Amino acid sequence: MKSTILFFLFISFFGVSAQIKLSERAEVSIITMGPYQGEVWSAFGHSGIRVNDPQNNIDALFDYGVFDFNQGNFFLNFAKGLLMYKVAVRPSKPMIDYQKSLNRYVKAQYLNLALEEKQMVFDYLMNNVRPENAEYLYNYVYDNCATKIRDIPEELFGDRITFDLSYKVKDKTIRDLMDDYLDYQPWGEFGINLGLGQQIDREAPAYDYMFLPEYIFKSFEGGTIRRDTAEVPLVLRSELIFTPEEEEMQNGLLTPLAVFTILFFIVGFITNKNFKTGKRSNWVDVVLFSFVGFIGWWVAFLWVGTEHLSKGNLNILWAIPFHLPIAFFIAKARLRVFMKTYFKIVAYWYCLLLIVWAFLPQPLGMPLVPLVLAMVLRSFYIGYDFRKPLAD
């Protein structure tokens, strides 16, 4: 800790522009932190670069996963996919101790670099943390805290670097890769599958796997660096800094599938009651179709108004935006003919959608099936109700 404090005091006094020459004892390592299920964004793990030089009292972790809630238009930029992340330098030991407290595995890969190459990496990182260079436009897949780690040796050493890409699985998509980490994040998985479109449903090249820290580890572990005419391992040695304790993970009872299944049975119960009494519960239709319509407008906004990976999102097939305004006019007697026709078309459309559900190029997910079935039920009932003659 003493060495770290001295280093950060040096930076504070002289600024990051000050030149620091690493000693022969310096080590540069990739730090990989395992998944943590406390938040959805931490379920994918995390990566950083550590520079440790005892002779110069340096032990610093460079972290590209930092964002500032106080940045201008934070929530608007977040919604539009224009959120700025930045690289920060922080003491290594407190950061690693914190990851241990979360019961995340921590692994280190010490890079097989000559002193001048370590100096190049360190100078690059120190230049990056300058205020004018620290920020970058974040992207879930193509520019995040893991891909930045991959990019550094590529930028510095070019085609001398070869990553091990043998982990590729045939036909596996970006969505599949994300889903691998979301077994205990059912609502997070639901939100990702709802908001991201067909751009993440193509087969992922091996290089693109490296948006995930685990694949940064794998690609470096078997990677090489060319030195003169010889190919030498990119990683000199690896170390498991912390092994997490076994935990019993549970999803809880209120998963998306469970919630929408309960909703289906509630809608079914109310619809059966409406048949018996001959009176339609208008509020059910307003709530149900307004909710689905709101999701539709959100999907449409992500599709056309943001920089997210949300283009071509087939959730628009069930989350029909027009439901939202139409639901509020459903009780208007003068619109009976329109409503009867609209909901008849909607009912048959949803039936067709359920038939082709499993064959769509974008997986829509099982949790949505009971929700769509609830809308089928109410759509047919609304059409039936509007065919009845008006009471005198």
N, C-alpha and C positions, 0 to 999 in steps of 0.2 A: 504493500500500500504506500509506503514511504516513497518508493521510486516513482509510482504513478503520480503522487501529489507533486513531486518536483517537476516532472514532465509537464503537467498541466499548469503549474505556476510559470514555467518557462514560456509556454504558449500564450498565457494570459499577458505576460509582461512584454514579450517580443513580437507576439502575433504569429499567425501560421505561416507568414512569409519568411520567417527566419529559417536559415539553412541548418539542418542537423545532419551530421555525418554518422551513419551507423557504424558500429564496431564489428569486428569479426564474430562476436558472440551473438549478434542479432539473429532473430528468427522471425520468419513471416509464416503465418498459419491461417488456414481457413477454419473457422469455427462454425459447426453445424449444430443447431439446437432442435430437438425433436418436437413433434406436435404437442400442443396443450389444448385441452378441450374446454377451457374456461370461456373463450370467445371464439367465434367462427373464424376470424382472421388469423388466429394463432394456431388453428388446427392443422395448418400446412407446414409448420416448422418455421425456422428462421436461420439466416446465415449472416456472418460478418467476417471481417479480416482483422487478425490480431498481429500487431508488431511488438515484439518483446526484445528489448536490448538492455540487459542488466548493467552493462558498462556505462550506458548513457541515461540510466534511470528512466527507461521508457517501458511501459506495458499498457498499450492502448488498443482498444477495439474500435474499428471503423464500421459504423452501422448505417446502411442505406435505407433502413425502414422507418424513418422518423418523419412525422408530419406535425404541423402546428395548427391547433384548433383556432388560433387567433388570426390566421391568414385571412386576407380580405375575401369576402363572399364565400366563406368556407362551405356552407351547406349547398349553395347554388353550384359551386364548382364540383362538389362531391356528386351531386345529382347528375351533372352534365359530363362527368368523367374527366374533369380538368383539374383534379386535385394535385397539388404540388407536394412531392416528398423531398427529402433532403438527406444528405449524409452528415452524420455527426460523429465526433470522436469522444469516447468516454473511457473511464478506467475499466480495464478488463475484468479484474477480480470481482468487483461488486456486481457487474453485469452477469458473470458466470454464476456467482452465488445466488443471484435472484432466479436464474433459470433452474438451478438446483432446487430452490424452494418451491418451484412450481412442478417439481417432479418430471422435468423434461431431460431426456438424455442430452449430453453435451459431448461432442467429438471434435478433435483437433486433427488437422492434416498439415504437417510441417512441409512447406514447399522446398523442393530440391533446387535452390537458386544460389548462384554465385553472389558474392557480396555486392558487386555492382548491379546485379539484377534486383537484389533486395532493396538497394538504394533507389532504383528506378520505381519500384512499387511504392515505397514509402514516400518518395517525392510526389508521385502521382496522387496518392491519398491525401497528403498534406495540401496539395494544390486544390483538390476537390472540396476540402472542408472550408476553404476560403468563402466568405459570405456570398461573393459574386458568382461562385461556381457550385455551391452546395445543393441548389434545388434542381429537381428534374420532374418532368411530367410523368406521373405514375400510370402504368398500365398493368392490369391483373396478370397478364401472361408474358408480354413482350418487353416490359421495362419495369422490373421490381427489385426488391432487395436481394434476390437470388441471381437474377440475370446480370445485375451490376457486378457481382463477384466473378462471373464467367467472362464478362467483357474486359476486365482489367488486364489479365495476362494476354488476351487476344490483341488488345490495343497496343500493349507494350512490346510484345514479342512476335506478333504476327503469325506467319505460318510455321514458326518454330514450335508452336504449341499444337498438340493433337490430343483431343479429349477421347476418352473411352465411351463409345456410344452403343455398346453391345447390349444395353438393357432394353432396347426398343421392343415393343410387343406389337405384332401385326394387328392392324385395324383399330388399335386403341386411339381414342380421341382425347382432346383436351378436357372435355367434359368427363370422360371416364377417369382421367388422371385426377381431376378434382374430387370426383365421387369417392375415390380410394381413401380419402382423408376425412370423409364426412359421415362415416357410419354412426358417430355419436353426436352429430349435428343435424338432426332431421329438419329443423326449421331453416337452418343455414343452407342445407342442400336444396330445400324447396325454393328458397329465395333466389339462389344462384340459377337453378334450372328454370325459374320463372323469368328472370331478368335477362339472361344471356341467350343469344340466338344461335343460328346455324353456323356462325363463324367458328365456334368451338366444337363442331361436330364432324369436321374433316379428320382423316387419319393424321395424327400428330407425327411430324418428323422427329427423329431422336434428339436433334438439337433443341427443339422446342420443349422437351421434357424439363429442361433446366430452369424453367420458371419455378420449380419446386426445389427446396433446399436438399432433399434427399438425393435428387439426381445431380445436383451440383457435387455432392459428396462422391457419388458413384463415378461421375465423369472425370473428376480430378484423381480419384483413387487409381484408376487404370490408365490415366493420361501420361503423355510423354512430352519432353522438351528436347529439341535438337540442340546439341552443343558441339560445334564444329561439324563433324560428319557422323557423330554418334547420337542415337536416340537414348535418352536416359529417363528414368521414371520422374514424373512431375512431382510426386509426393515422396519425400525422403522417408518419412515414417508417419504412422497414424496413432492416435492415442484416444482412448475412451476416458474422458475426464470424469464423467458422472453417469452411473447406471441407475435409471429410475426404478423405484419399487413397483411391484405389480399392483394395479388398481382394478377394481371391479367397476366397469363402466356401464351405465344404463341410460336409456333414452327418455325414460319417464312415460307416463300414460298418454299425455296429450300430444302425440305426434300429428303431423298433418293428415295422414291417412285416418287416424282415429277421430280427429276433429271433424273431417268432412264426411266420414261414415255416420257419425252421430247426427250431423246436419241433415244427411239424406233421410235418416229415419224420422227426424223431427218433421221435415217437410212432408214425408210420406204420411205420418200420423195426421198432420193438419189437412192434407189434401183429402184423405179418407173422410175426415170429419166434414169437410166442405161438401163432398159428394152426398153425405147423409143429410145434411141440413139444407143443401141447395144454396148456400151462401158462401161466396168466395172471400177468403181472408186477404184483403187487398194489401195489408201491411207486409205480409210474407213476400209477396211478389216485388214490392217496392224495395225491401231490404235486400233480397236475394239478387235481383237483377241490377240494382244500383251498385252493390258490392262487386259483382262481376264486371259491370261496365267501368267502374273506377279502375280496376286492374287493367282493363283493356286500354284505357287512356294512358295509364302509366307505361304499359308495354309499347304503345305507339310513341309516347314521348321519348323513351329510351331508344327506339328504333330510329327516329328521324331527328331528334334534338340533342343527342349526346355523342360523346366519343367512346362510349362503352363498347364491348363486343356484343352488341345487341341488335345488329342488323338481321333482317330475315327471321325474326322471332315468330315461330309458328304458334305460340300461345295466343296470338291474336285470333286464331281460328275458333277458340272457345270463349276467350275474354273479349267479347264483341263490344267495342266502345259505345255503340249506339244504344245499348241497354240502359246506360245511365240517364240520358234525358227521357227516354221513352217510358221508363219505369214510373216516373212521376206523373204521367198522363194516362196511366193504365185504367183509371176509374172513370175517365171522361166518356160519357154516353155517346157524344157525337163522333168519337173516334172508334166506335165498335168495329166497323168494317175493316179499318186499317189494323187495329189490334188483333183481330181474328186472323187476318192474313199474315201479319208479321210473326205472330207466335206459332202459327202452323208451319211457316217456313223454318223458323228457328228450331222447332221440335224435330222436324225431319233432318235438318242440317246436323244437329247434335247426334242423332241416331247414325247418320252416315259417318260422322267423325269418329264415333266409338267403334264402328266396324273397321275403319282403316287406321285406328289409333297406333297399333303396333308396327305399322309399315311406314309411318312418317319418317322423313329424314332427320327430324329432330325429336328425340324422346321427350314426351310430355309428362311422363311419370304416373305411377299408379295412384298416388294420393288425390289426383284430380278427377279420377273416374267417378267416385261417389258424388262429387260436386256437379259434374256434368250430368249425371243421372238425375240429380235433384232438379236441375234446370229442364231436362227432358220432361220429367213428371209435371212440373208446373206449367211448362209451355203447352203441353197437350191439354192440361186442365183449363188453362186460360182460353185456348181455342174452343174447347167444349163449352165453357161458360158463356162465351160471347155468341155462340150459336143459339142459345136459348132465347126465346122471345122476351121482350121487355115486359115487366109487370105493368099492368094498367094503373 
